[in-house]
Amino acid sequence: MIIFGIDAAQQHQTLAAFFSLPDNLALTLDAEDRVVAASAGLLALIGFEERGVMGQPFGALLFDADRSSVAARLQEAREQGATVRFSARLRCSDGRFVGLAWSAIQAGSEGWLVLSAHEVGVNLDNAARLAPELTDRLTGLPALSLFLQRVDHGLQRLRRNPSARFAVVSLGLDRFHLVNHRFGYWAGDLLLTEVAQRLLRNVRPTDLVSRVGGDEFCVLLEDVRDVAAPLRVVQRWRAGVAVPFRVGNHELSWGFSAGVAVVDQTALSGASSPLSSEAILSEAQLAMREAKRQGGAATVISDPALHLTVQQQFETEAELRAAIEAEAFEPYYQPIVDLETRTVVGFEALVRWRHPRRGVLPPAAFLEVAETSGLIDAIGKQVITKALAALRTWHAALGTATVTLAVNVSPRQLLAPGFADWLLAAVTASGVPPETVKVEITESAVLDQGEKTLAILSRLRGVGLQVMLDDFGTGFSSLSCLYQIPAQAIKIDRSFVAAIDTQRGYDFVRGVVDLAHALGLDVVCEGVETEAQHAQLRALGARWGQGYLYSRPVTSDQALAMLLCGQ
């Protein structure tokens, strides 16, 4: 069998390396959807030994209600030959169900599939098989006890993954008592049931809706992008959920008040006592009651400090717009070195903001706001234009065009209308050879609108630009990305390099390097800070390194001085 043009020996080496990565959740299915391989991480998650799943139909491991839709998605993956994504619940040995976000990719012409997954929750929306006492009698939604269980699970994930973030939203119907008083309790019950169904239709499969009691609902939003994201979700609900509906001959218009509690590493570390699911829900409820006190149809964030943060985001957005006009964004350059010779072979361009009052600001101070506001495209173009001019200067000074330049392109930026045309025109106008320009993208760029992203990247590769997969190991579909993206190299995230002195960290980096070599890709290791890390990475066969051990980000003139000294 041939998989993506790889012979059988390479296929076995590649999949073995991928399945051996710590905490990796993956399966291989044959043409009949029987399990023929399962990663150790997945088996540990669901509590089965290998013999308990090998040869089993994949559908037998799924929640009953998910089987037909999953079968259709798997068939779609085979027919289209593209990555297909879906959410489905997997049965654990203790009878629980764990919610997973899956990616399926075809493995050759014989109908085999490779599935990789990301854990998103326990008992994901499985109220259909719950005992009556575990569901809300009126709406059929999961009971509050199950909701709190899912919040506890979110807290556990947050402790394992500091970059995770989720939110709890408390919703209270405004002036609900008037509906009961005017039309009777039967009308109020109809309204509550309708609200429950509308909420279910307006949340993601990975989210959870529950009824607290009376006119109050709560919603768990998994994996929120930033602290302002729940506010945008609530705003969409106001348009898609809080619309009139008819009771007999009467049309009921209604609205709701919302309280939001966002839980991330900052909230976890800043809490005066250990956070609990009950405490988080209580914060959201208090915020909801404050929204009602303000007159209703409002949204309040539970933590005043967090509310201030959101206000600061809007202020930062206004400053960013002014900075774009003033061309206050410029690239700094961090060298990428050959681990064998320590020779500088290229640079990564990193954006800096020359703020009129706060001095030179790193990306962490503004990049999140730039992304969510849509300003990242204009900022990125400004930085790339200046970086290409610097690269041309370096080539002229050295008398050779061997030094490379890596530029970061976000998913939003890559998919912006006309960006690919602009980038190709900018490279042409700069006069630098296209092969000396590397476009760095993250796995999320492929997860979002994958086919469109892959088409753009293939076009860039077609004219000579190189593609590099950034922060490898932090995403959810690494194998799918590596198979499909026309990349020449991957960058191992600094968090894994920092842990290379542990056995687990060492095994992970070794697994990634082996996987990259099996696919013919070079490896760049980010965040190298010690000689010991340099020596270990070099011994593992990684080709390039980047980090404070070699240099902090420098200006264009300082980068040129480094190159001239290295001649």
ROKE-553461 format. One line per 2 residues: their letters; for each residue z, y negated, x negated of C-alpha. Coordinates in steps of 0.05 Angstrom, whole numbers, plus 32768, in hexadecimal, padded with zeros to 4 digits. Layout:
a = Z Y X; ...
***
This chain:
mi = 8000 8000 8000; 7FF0 7FBA 7FE8
if = 801E 7F81 7FF9; 8000 7F3B 7FF1
gi = 7FD3 7F52 7FB9; 800C 7F72 7F92
da = 8006 7FBB 7F7C; 8039 7FEF 7F8F
aq = 8062 7FEA 7F4F; 8066 7F9E 7F54
qh = 8076 7FA4 7F9E; 80B1 7FD2 7F91
qt = 80CB 7FA5 7F59; 80C5 7F66 7F83
la = 80E7 7F82 7FC1; 811E 7FA4 7F98
af = 812D 7F62 7F76; 812E 7F3D 7FB7
fs = 8159 7F70 7FDC; 818B 7F71 7FA2
lp = 819B 7F26 7FA7; 81E4 7F1D 7FBB
dn = 81EF 7F0D 8005; 81A5 7F15 8014
la = 8198 7F2C 805C; 8157 7F52 805E
lt = 8134 7F8E 807D; 80F1 7FB2 8075
ld = 80D1 7FD0 80B3; 8098 8002 80B6
ae = 805E 7FFD 80E7; 8089 801D 811E
dr = 80C1 7FEA 8113; 80EE 801E 80F3
vv = 811D 8006 80BC; 8107 801F 8078
aa = 8130 7FF2 804B; 816E 7FC6 8055
sa = 8190 7F97 8025; 81D8 7FA4 8011
gl = 81EB 7F5F 802B; 81D1 7F6F 8071
la = 81F4 7FB3 8073; 8235 7F92 805E
li = 822D 7F5D 8095; 8224 7F8F 80CE
gf = 8253 7FC3 80B2; 8223 7FFE 80AF
ee = 8214 802D 8076; 81CC 8035 8061
rg = 81C5 8079 8084; 81DA 8058 80C5
vm = 819D 802B 80C8; 8166 804D 809F
gq = 8130 8069 80CC; 814E 8047 810A
pf = 8121 801E 8137; 8130 7FD5 812A
ga = 8137 7FCA 8175; 8171 7FFB 8177
ll = 8199 7FCD 814A; 818D 7F90 8177
fd = 81AF 7F74 81B4; 818D 7F91 81F2
ad = 8173 7F4F 820D; 8152 7F3E 81CA
rs = 8128 7F7C 81C1; 80EA 7F6B 81E8
sv = 80E3 7F25 81CC; 80EF 7F3D 8185
aa = 80BB 7F74 818C; 8088 7F40 81A3
rl = 8098 7F13 8167; 8091 7F4D 8136
qe = 804E 7F5F 8153; 803A 7F16 814D
ar = 804C 7F18 8103; 801E 7F53 80F9
eq = 7FE4 7F36 8121; 7FE6 7EF0 8102
ga = 7FF9 7F03 80BB; 8029 7EC7 80B9
tv = 8073 7EBE 80B6; 8093 7EC3 80FB
rf = 80D9 7EA9 810A; 8109 7EBC 8141
sa = 8153 7EC2 8152; 8171 7F05 8165
rl = 81B5 7F27 8167; 81C3 7F63 813B
rc = 81F7 7F97 814E; 8232 7FA1 811F
sd = 8258 7FE3 8116; 8294 7FC7 813B
gr = 826C 7FB6 8179; 8265 7F6B 816C
fv = 8221 7F49 8167; 8210 7F1A 812F
gl = 81DC 7EE4 813C; 81A6 7EDF 8108
aw = 816A 7EB1 80FD; 8132 7EDF 80E5
sa = 80F1 7ED6 80BF; 80BE 7F0E 80C1
iq = 8082 7F14 8093; 804C 7F49 8092
ag = 804D 7F77 8055; 8005 7F8D 804A
se = 7FD2 7FAE 8078; 7FFB 7FE9 8091
gw = 8026 7FC1 80C2; 8066 7FBF 8099
lv = 8092 7F81 809E; 80C7 7F61 8072
ls = 80FE 7F3D 8099; 812F 7F0C 807A
ah = 8167 7EEC 80A1; 819C 7EB5 80A2
ev = 81DF 7EBF 80C6; 81EA 7E8C 80FD
gv = 8222 7EA8 8128; 824B 7EE1 8145
nl = 8244 7EF8 818E; 8209 7EC9 8195
dn = 81FF 7EBB 81DF; 820D 7F02 81F3
aa = 8233 7EF2 8232; 8205 7F22 8257
rl = 822C 7F5E 8240; 8271 7F3E 823E
ap = 82AA 7F53 826C; 82B3 7F25 82A8
el = 82F2 7F07 828B; 82C9 7EEF 824F
td = 8298 7EC6 8278; 829E 7E89 82A4
rl = 829E 7EA2 82EC; 8275 7E68 8308
tg = 823F 7E5C 82D3; 823E 7E9F 82AD
lp = 8245 7E7B 826B; 8270 7E99 8233
al = 82B9 7E8D 823D; 82DF 7E5A 8213
sl = 82FF 7E91 81E9; 82BA 7EA7 81D1
fl = 82A6 7E60 81C3; 82E4 7E56 8198
qr = 82D3 7E96 8174; 828F 7E7B 8162
vd = 82AF 7E3A 8149; 82DE 7E63 811E
hg = 82A1 7E87 8102; 8282 7E43 80F2
lq = 82C0 7E30 80CB; 82BC 7E71 80A4
rl = 8273 7E62 8092; 8286 7E1B 807D
rr = 82BB 7E36 804E; 8287 7E64 802E
np = 8250 7E30 802D; 8266 7DE8 801F
sa = 8223 7DCC 8034; 8228 7DE8 807B
rf = 8235 7DBA 80B6; 823E 7DC6 8101
av = 8254 7D9E 813D; 827B 7DA8 817D
vs = 8266 7D7E 81B9; 8293 7D75 81F6
lg = 826E 7D60 8235; 8290 7D46 8274
ld = 826A 7D35 82B3; 8273 7CED 82C9
rf = 8292 7CE1 830E; 828D 7D2B 831F
hl = 82C5 7D25 8351; 8298 7CF9 837C
vn = 8267 7D33 8384; 829F 7D60 839D
hr = 82BA 7D2A 83CB; 8276 7D16 83E9
fg = 8254 7D59 83EF; 828B 7D8D 83E7
yw = 82A0 7DBD 83B1; 8263 7DE9 83BD
ag = 8236 7DAF 83A5; 8262 7DA5 8368
dl = 825B 7DEF 8357; 8210 7DEA 835E
ll = 820F 7DAE 832F; 8239 7DD2 82FB
te = 820C 7E0F 82FE; 81CE 7DE4 82F6
va = 81EC 7DBE 82BC; 81FB 7E00 8299
qr = 81B4 7E18 82A0; 8196 7DD6 8289
ll = 81C2 7DD6 824C; 81AD 7E1D 823B
rn = 8164 7E08 823F; 8170 7DCD 8211
vr = 8195 7DED 81D6; 817C 7E19 819E
pt = 8187 7E65 819F; 81BA 7E5C 8167
dl = 81E5 7E2B 8190; 8219 7E3F 81C4
vs = 822A 7E20 8207; 826C 7E2E 822A
rv = 8293 7E11 8265; 82D9 7DF9 8256
gg = 82EB 7DEF 829F; 82E3 7DBD 82D7
de = 82A9 7D8F 82C7; 82AD 7D9A 827C
fc = 827E 7DC1 824F; 827E 7DCB 8204
vl = 8243 7DD9 81D6; 8244 7DF3 818F
le = 820A 7DD8 8165; 81FF 7E04 8128
dv = 81E1 7DEA 80E7; 81DB 7DA0 80F8
rd = 81B3 7D78 80C6; 81DF 7D3B 80BF
va = 821A 7D19 80E2; 81EB 7CF1 810F
ap = 81C4 7D2F 8127; 81F3 7D40 8161
lr = 81EA 7CF9 817B; 819F 7D04 817E
vv = 81A9 7D47 81A1; 81D6 7D28 81D5
qr = 81A3 7CF1 81E1; 816E 7D26 81EE
wr = 819D 7D47 8220; 81A3 7D06 8246
ag = 8158 7D08 8250; 814F 7D53 825B
va = 8190 7D69 827C; 81AE 7D2E 82A2
vp = 8175 7D27 82D4; 817E 7D27 8320
fr = 817C 7D66 8349; 817C 7D73 8393
vg = 81B5 7D8E 83BE; 8199 7D99 8404
nh = 8179 7D57 8419; 819E 7D2F 83E4
el = 818A 7D1F 839C; 81C5 7D1E 836D
sw = 81C1 7CF0 8331; 81F5 7CFD 82FC
gf = 8206 7CF1 82B3; 8237 7D08 827F
sa = 8265 7CEF 8248; 8264 7D11 8205
gv = 8295 7D19 81CC; 827E 7D33 8189
av = 82A5 7D54 8150; 827B 7D5F 8111
vd = 8298 7D92 80E1; 8281 7D93 8099
qt = 82A1 7D99 8054; 82BB 7D51 8058
al = 82DF 7D60 809A; 82F9 7DA2 807E
sg = 8316 7D83 803F; 832F 7D44 8060
as = 8357 7D66 8097; 83A2 7D5D 8091
sp = 83AB 7DA5 80A8; 837D 7DE1 80AA
ls = 8346 7DD8 80DE; 8345 7E08 8119
se = 8313 7E12 8150; 8345 7DF8 8183
ai = 8351 7DB8 815B; 8306 7DAB 8154
ls = 82FA 7DB4 819F; 8336 7D87 81AD
ea = 8318 7D50 8181; 82D6 7D55 81A7
ql = 82FA 7D53 81EA; 8323 7D15 81D7
am = 82E2 7CF3 81C2; 82C2 7D06 8205
re = 82FD 7CE8 822B; 82F6 7CA8 8203
ak = 82AC 7CA6 8217; 82C1 7CAD 8260
rq = 82F4 7C75 8256; 82BC 7C49 823D
gg = 8299 7C50 827F; 8274 7C92 8278
aa = 822D 7CA4 8262; 8245 7C98 821A
tv = 824C 7CC2 81DB; 8289 7CBB 81AD
is = 8294 7CDC 816A; 82D9 7CF9 8163
dp = 82EB 7CDF 811E; 82EC 7C93 8117
al = 82DC 7C9B 80CD; 829F 7CC5 80DF
hl = 828B 7C92 8113; 828D 7C5E 80DD
tv = 8261 7C8B 80B2; 822C 7C8D 80E8
qq = 822E 7C41 80EE; 8226 7C3D 80A2
qf = 81E9 7C69 80A8; 81C7 7C38 80D5
et = 81DA 7BFF 80A6; 81BE 7C27 806B
ea = 817D 7C31 8091; 8174 7BE6 8098
el = 8181 7BDD 804E; 814F 7C14 803D
ra = 8119 7BF0 8064; 8125 7BB1 803D
ai = 8126 7BD8 7FFB; 80E2 7BF7 800B
ea = 80C5 7BB1 8014; 80E5 7B9B 7FD2
ea = 80CC 7BDA 7FAE; 8114 7BE7 7F98
fe = 810A 7C32 7F90; 80F8 7C4D 7F4B
py = 80F6 7C91 7F29; 8125 7CA9 7EF3
yq = 8110 7CE5 7ECB; 8137 7D23 7EB8
pi = 8117 7D4E 7E82; 8103 7D96 7E8C
vd = 8108 7DBD 7E4B; 80ED 7DFE 7E2F
le = 812B 7E2C 7E29; 810F 7E4D 7DEA
tr = 80FF 7E0D 7DC2; 8126 7DD7 7DE9
tv = 80E5 7DAF 7DE8; 80DC 7D7E 7E21
vg = 80A1 7D98 7E4A; 80A6 7D6A 7E86
fe = 80D1 7D40 7EB3; 80E9 7D40 7EFB
al = 80E4 7CFC 7F1D; 8125 7CEB 7F41
vr = 8129 7CAF 7F70; 815A 7C76 7F63
wr = 8167 7C39 7F8E; 8174 7BF7 7F6B
hp = 81A4 7BDA 7F9F; 81AF 7B8F 7F9B
rr = 81FB 7B96 7F9F; 820D 7BDD 7F8E
gv = 81E0 7BE7 7F51; 81B6 7C26 7F44
lp = 81C4 7C59 7F7A; 81B6 7CA4 7F76
pa = 8193 7CCA 7FAE; 81D5 7CE3 7FCC
af = 81E4 7C9C 7FE1; 81A7 7C94 800E
le = 8179 7CD0 8011; 8196 7CEF 8050
va = 818D 7CAD 8076; 8147 7CA6 805A
et = 8135 7CEB 8074; 8152 7CE4 80BA
sg = 8135 7C9E 80C3; 80EF 7CB2 80AD
li = 80EF 7C81 8073; 80EA 7CB8 803F
da = 809E 7CB6 8041; 809A 7C6D 802B
ig = 80D1 7C76 7FF7; 80B0 7CB5 7FDB
kq = 806C 7C94 7FD5; 808B 7C5A 7FAF
vi = 80AE 7C88 7F7E; 8073 7CB7 7F74
tk = 8044 7C7C 7F66; 8072 7C61 7F30
al = 807E 7CA7 7F13; 8033 7CB5 7F0D
aa = 802B 7C73 7EE8; 8062 7C88 7EB8
lr = 8041 7CCB 7EAC; 7FFF 7CA9 7E9B
tw = 8024 7C7D 7E69; 8045 7CBA 7E48
ha = 8003 7CDF 7E42; 7FE2 7CA2 7E22
al = 801B 7C98 7DF0; 801C 7CE2 7DDC
gt = 7FD1 7CE8 7DD9; 7FD4 7D28 7E01
at = 7FDE 7D3A 7E4A; 800D 7D74 7E45
vt = 804D 7D56 7E61; 8057 7D65 7EAB
la = 8077 7D3E 7EE4; 809C 7D5E 7F1E
vn = 80A2 7D35 7F5E; 80CE 7D47 7F99
vs = 80AD 7D49 7FDD; 80D8 7D52 801B
pr = 80C0 7D7A 8058; 80BB 7D3B 8081
ql = 8093 7D19 804B; 8064 7D54 803F
la = 8054 7D59 8089; 804C 7D0E 8094
pg = 8005 7CFE 80AD; 7FD8 7CEE 8072
fa = 800B 7CFC 803C; 7FE1 7D32 8019
dw = 7FA5 7D03 8018; 7FD0 7CCC 7FFC
ll = 7FED 7CF8 7FC5; 7FAA 7D12 7FAE
aa = 7F8F 7CCB 7FAD; 7FCC 7CB2 7F86
vt = 7FC4 7CE9 7F51; 7F7A 7CD9 7F4B
as = 7F87 7C8E 7F45; 7FBC 7C99 7F0F
gv = 7F8B 7CBD 7EE2; 7FBB 7CF6 7ED0
pp = 7FA2 7D3E 7ED1; 7FB6 7D5E 7F14
et = 7FD2 7D9B 7EF1; 8008 7D70 7ED0
vk = 8025 7D5D 7F14; 8055 7D8D 7F36
ve = 8069 7D87 7F7F; 80B0 7DA0 7F8C
it = 80C0 7DB8 7FD2; 80FA 7DDC 7FF1
es = 80F9 7E1B 801C; 8107 7DF1 805A
av = 80C2 7DD1 8050; 80A3 7E15 8060
ld = 80D5 7E28 8096; 80C0 7DEA 80BE
qg = 8078 7DEF 80D6; 8068 7E24 80A1
ek = 801E 7E2C 80AD; 8011 7DE1 80A8
tl = 803C 7DDC 806A; 8019 7E16 8048
ai = 7FD5 7DF8 8057; 7FE9 7DB6 8037
ls = 8005 7DD8 7FF9; 7FC7 7E03 7FF2
rl = 7F9D 7DC4 7FF4; 7FC7 7DA4 7FBD
rg = 7FC1 7DE3 7F93; 7F76 7DE3 7F9F
vg = 7F6D 7DA2 7F78; 7F9B 7DB7 7F3F
lq = 7FE0 7D9E 7F52; 8019 7DCF 7F45
vm = 804D 7DE4 7F78; 8095 7DF5 7F6A
ld = 80C9 7E12 7F9A; 8109 7DE9 7F92
df = 8151 7DFF 7F9C; 813E 7E48 7FA1
gt = 8174 7E74 7FBE; 8192 7E40 7FED
gf = 8160 7E4B 8026; 8159 7E82 8059
ss = 8114 7EA0 804E; 810C 7EA4 8003
ls = 80E0 7EE2 8002; 80B1 7EC6 8037
cl = 80AC 7E85 8011; 809C 7EA7 7FCF
yq = 8066 7ED3 7FED; 8043 7E9A 8011
ip = 804C 7E5A 7FEA; 8017 7E4F 7FB4
aq = 804E 7E41 7F81; 804E 7E47 7F36
ai = 8099 7E42 7F2B; 80DC 7E43 7F4E
ki = 811A 7E1A 7F3F; 815D 7E3E 7F41
dr = 8190 7E11 7F63; 81C6 7DF3 7F37
sf = 81FD 7E14 7F5F; 81E6 7E58 7F47
va = 81DF 7E41 7EFF; 8226 7E26 7F02
ai = 823F 7E6B 7F17; 8219 7E92 7EE2
dt = 8259 7E9F 7EBB; 8271 7ECB 7EF5
qr = 8255 7F11 7F00; 823D 7EFF 7F46
gy = 821B 7EC0 7F2E; 81FC 7EE3 7EF2
df = 81E1 7F1B 7F1F; 81C3 7EE9 7F4F
vr = 819F 7EC1 7F19; 8186 7F01 7EF9
gv = 816D 7F1A 7F3C; 8147 7ED9 7F49
vd = 8128 7ED9 7F03; 8112 7F21 7F0C
la = 80F5 7F11 7F50; 80CF 7ED5 7F34
ha = 80B3 7EFE 7EFA; 809D 7F35 7F2B
lg = 8074 7F00 7F4F; 8059 7EDF 7F10
ld = 8081 7E9F 7F18; 80A5 7E75 7EE4
vv = 80EE 7E62 7EED; 810F 7E1E 7EE4
ce = 815B 7E1E 7EE3; 817D 7DDF 7EFD
gv = 81C1 7DC4 7EEA; 81C7 7DE1 7EA4
et = 8204 7DC0 7E86; 821F 7DEE 7E50
ea = 8204 7E13 7E13; 821E 7E54 7E31
qh = 81F4 7E4A 7E70; 81B7 7E39 7E44
aq = 81C0 7E7A 7E1D; 81C9 7EA5 7E5A
lr = 818D 7E89 7E7E; 8162 7E90 7E40
al = 8178 7ED9 7E39; 8167 7EE7 7E81
ga = 811F 7ED0 7E75; 8120 7E8D 7E9A
rw = 80EB 7E60 7E7C; 8103 7E19 7E88
gq = 8145 7DF5 7E90; 815B 7DB2 7EAC
gy = 81A0 7D92 7EAB; 81D3 7D65 7E8A
ly = 81D5 7D92 7E4C; 8191 7D76 7E3A
sr = 8193 7D31 7E59; 81A7 7D09 7E96
pv = 816F 7CE6 7EBD; 8151 7CAE 7E93
ts = 8121 7C74 7E9C; 80D7 7C79 7E8E
dq = 80DE 7C57 7E4A; 8117 7C85 7E36
al = 80EF 7CC1 7E4C; 80B5 7CAB 7E20
am = 80E5 7CA2 7DE5; 80FD 7CEA 7DEE
ll = 80B5 7D03 7DEE; 80A2 7CDC 7DB0
cg = 80E0 7CF5 7D8B; 80CD 7D3C 7D9D
q = 8087 7D39 7D80
***
